[in-house]
Amino acid sequence: MSVTCPTVRIHPAIIAQAAATSAVMLGGLFSLGVGSGEALNEHIFGDAWPSADVRLDMLEESIEVMRLLWEGGVKDYEGRHYTVENARVYTLPDEPPPILVSGFGPKAIELAGRVGDGYCGVAPDADLVNLYRSSGGGEKVAQAGTKAC
């Protein structure tokens, strides 16, 4: 499982297109991992780096944008962080790819429980998985692995 950041560096509409294409090419065996980003990898433009709360809000909205585009047809969207005008993903999988939300802290894990199709972390941790499950994750997938930068 790999995770990308559909917030600051790459617009969620671009990620939606790439994820849809990947899902089609892999015959539905694709899951999209997303996270709020970290300055080490995403802070390249010289702008002020948003706080964790702002980045989590951006992540939630980016998930909303991607799911909207995966509905098919031409879409418009105007939110707090993103605008999409006359956007369309032309190649769509039969089912939208599941979105697994990465989380290291309680706020990100609670977001994963509320809006994700699953949760991914960097290490097996029963307390974090329990927080995910109690935040709405229920029986949805929770997985952990290692991170290499």
C-alpha positions as CSV (number, residue, x, y, z in Angstrom):
1,M,0.0,0.0,0.0
2,S,1.2,3.4,-0.9
3,V,-0.2,6.8,0.1
4,T,-0.4,10.0,-1.9
5,C,-1.4,13.5,-0.8
6,P,-4.2,15.0,-2.8
7,T,-4.2,18.4,-1.2
8,V,-1.3,20.9,-1.6
9,R,0.9,19.6,-4.4
10,I,-1.5,17.8,-6.6
11,H,-5.1,18.7,-7.2
12,P,-7.6,16.0,-6.2
13,A,-9.1,16.0,-9.7
14,I,-5.7,14.9,-11.1
15,I,-5.5,12.1,-8.4
16,A,-9.1,11.1,-9.3
17,Q,-8.2,10.6,-12.9
18,A,-5.0,8.7,-12.1
19,A,-6.8,6.5,-9.6
20,A,-9.7,5.7,-12.0
21,T,-7.2,4.8,-14.7
22,S,-5.2,2.6,-12.3
23,A,-8.4,0.9,-11.1
24,V,-9.4,0.1,-14.7
25,M,-5.9,-1.1,-15.7
26,L,-5.8,-3.4,-12.6
27,G,-9.3,-4.8,-13.0
28,G,-10.6,-3.4,-9.8
29,L,-7.7,-4.6,-7.7
30,F,-6.6,-1.0,-6.8
31,S,-7.1,0.9,-3.6
32,L,-6.2,4.6,-3.3
33,G,-4.2,5.5,-0.1
34,V,-4.4,9.2,0.8
35,G,-3.0,11.3,3.6
36,S,-2.7,14.9,4.8
37,G,0.9,15.3,3.6
38,E,4.1,16.3,5.3
39,A,6.3,19.2,4.7
40,L,9.2,17.0,3.8
41,N,7.5,15.8,0.6
42,E,4.8,18.3,-0.3
43,H,6.1,21.7,0.8
44,I,7.8,22.7,-2.4
45,F,6.1,25.9,-3.5
46,G,7.4,28.2,-0.7
47,D,3.9,29.0,0.5
48,A,3.0,28.9,4.2
49,W,2.6,25.2,5.2
50,P,-1.0,24.7,6.4
51,S,-1.6,23.4,10.0
52,A,-2.6,19.8,10.5
53,D,-6.2,20.8,11.1
54,V,-6.3,22.7,7.8
55,R,-4.6,19.9,5.9
56,L,-7.1,17.4,7.3
57,D,-10.0,19.6,6.2
58,M,-8.4,19.8,2.8
59,L,-8.0,16.0,2.7
60,E,-11.7,15.5,3.6
61,E,-12.7,17.9,0.8
62,S,-10.4,16.3,-1.7
63,I,-12.0,12.9,-1.0
64,E,-15.4,14.5,-1.7
65,V,-14.1,15.9,-5.0
66,M,-12.7,12.6,-6.1
67,R,-15.9,10.7,-5.3
68,L,-17.9,13.3,-7.1
69,L,-15.8,12.8,-10.2
70,W,-16.1,9.0,-10.0
71,E,-19.9,9.3,-10.3
72,G,-19.3,10.0,-14.0
73,G,-20.5,12.8,-16.3
74,V,-19.4,16.5,-16.2
75,K,-19.1,17.9,-12.7
76,D,-18.7,21.3,-11.1
77,Y,-17.6,21.8,-7.5
78,E,-16.8,24.8,-5.4
79,G,-15.6,24.2,-1.9
80,R,-13.5,25.9,0.7
81,H,-10.2,24.6,-0.8
82,Y,-10.9,23.3,-4.3
83,T,-12.8,24.3,-7.4
84,V,-13.6,22.1,-10.3
85,E,-15.3,23.3,-13.5
86,N,-16.6,21.1,-16.3
87,A,-14.5,18.2,-15.1
88,R,-15.0,14.7,-16.3
89,V,-13.2,11.4,-15.8
90,Y,-13.7,9.6,-19.1
91,T,-12.4,6.2,-18.1
92,L,-14.1,4.9,-15.0
93,P,-13.9,1.6,-13.3
94,D,-17.0,-0.5,-12.7
95,E,-16.8,0.5,-9.0
96,P,-14.9,3.5,-7.6
97,P,-11.7,2.5,-6.0
98,P,-11.8,2.3,-2.2
99,I,-10.1,5.1,-0.4
100,L,-7.9,4.2,2.5
101,V,-7.0,7.1,4.7
102,S,-3.6,7.2,6.4
103,G,-3.4,8.5,9.9
104,F,-0.8,8.9,12.6
105,G,-2.7,11.1,15.1
106,P,-6.2,10.9,16.6
107,K,-7.7,13.6,14.3
108,A,-6.5,11.8,11.1
109,I,-7.6,8.4,12.4
110,E,-11.1,9.8,13.3
111,L,-11.3,11.3,9.8
112,A,-10.4,7.9,8.4
113,G,-13.2,6.4,10.4
114,R,-15.7,9.0,9.2
115,V,-15.0,9.3,5.5
116,G,-12.6,6.5,4.5
117,D,-13.3,3.1,3.1
118,G,-10.4,1.9,5.2
119,Y,-7.5,3.0,7.4
120,C,-3.8,2.5,7.0
121,G,-1.0,3.2,9.4
122,V,2.7,2.6,9.6
123,A,2.7,0.0,12.5
124,P,0.2,-2.4,14.0
125,D,-1.2,-0.6,17.0
126,A,-4.4,-1.9,18.7
127,D,-5.2,1.5,20.3
128,L,-5.1,3.3,16.9
129,V,-7.2,0.6,15.2
130,N,-9.7,0.7,18.1
131,L,-9.9,4.5,17.7
132,Y,-10.5,4.0,13.9
133,R,-13.2,1.4,14.5
134,S,-15.0,3.6,17.2
135,S,-14.8,6.6,14.9
136,G,-17.0,5.0,12.2
137,G,-14.5,2.5,10.8
138,G,-16.5,-0.4,12.2
139,E,-15.5,-3.5,10.3
140,K,-13.9,-1.7,7.3
141,V,-10.3,-2.6,6.5
142,A,-7.5,-1.5,8.7
143,Q,-3.9,-2.2,7.7
144,A,-0.4,-1.3,8.8
145,G,3.0,-1.4,7.2
146,T,6.3,0.3,7.1
147,K,7.1,3.6,5.5
148,A,10.2,4.2,3.4
149,C,11.1,7.7,2.3
